Amino acid sequence: MEEDLNTYLFKYANQHCITCIWEPLNDHKPAYAVVNYNLIIVNQNWFRQTEIPFIIGHEISHVLNGDIVCNCQGRYAVYPYELKADRNSFDIIFNYSLRNVSMITEPGIFIEQYGIPTRMLDYATTVFAKNRSLILEA
């Protein structure tokens, strides 16, 4: 039986000793990580619901990477931290899809299906090319 992606991500966080708080916040209040407490806060009312799994993976990645939180917030965001968290989130979702669902074989459709930002298309294309044999087996 296929496991819901959000459930999978929360279990993934738990396996890495990360606490997830699923909060009904204002629809434009972004999720965030409190790295020194191994904690992420996720807005269950986020205005673009399809993005929530990618956001969860992104915040988990900040904790796993030990990112300095002030370098990842708003106008102070430092690109390498954000890029690494984006790529890690993509990888977590990609691995989920290999294990749990009929694999989508085209990167553009994949990122659309999983609410992954279009800025990730080049990375998705690279990951798909490197994993072509795994995708075809799924």
URDA-V315990 format. One record per helix or strand of 3 or more residues. SS is the DSSP state (A for helix, B for strand). FROM is the first residue (numbers start at 0). TO is the last residue. Records with the same first field share a line. If there is no record, write none. Layout:
# URDA-V315990
SS->FROM-TO + FROM-TO
This chain:
# URDA-V315990
A->4-14 + 34-36 + 48-64 + 68-70 + 73-75 + 78-99 + 106-112 + 117-129 + 131-136
B->18-22 + 31-33 + 38-42
